[in-house]
């Protein structure tokens, strides 16, 4: 496999990596929530776009490739957050098998 020339200077988006965890609801129970794992620098590249009518309106779904420096704790089911934007991680791969970077296929739902 060819060595990819990824310019680390293009990792300009500051994201928060979050993992799912049960969070206390204050009444003795728990609800599904997310907790912060780390802050990472990333390159966000939109890849695809789809619209669907759900409920009272239109919902848009955008897929992205999110490139970060390699970490051992990034897995599908987690998400990245950038302010109010949420990127659900669907899959993670090492683009050139060198262990330098990871590319996450993410889905962002809006609307």
Secondary structure, DSSP 8 states (H G I E B T S, - for coil): -------GGG--EEEEEEEEEEEE-SSS-EEEEEEEEEEEEEEEEEEEEEEEEETTEEEEEEEEEEEEE--TT--TT-EEEETTEEEEEEEEE-SSSSSSEEEEEEEEEE-
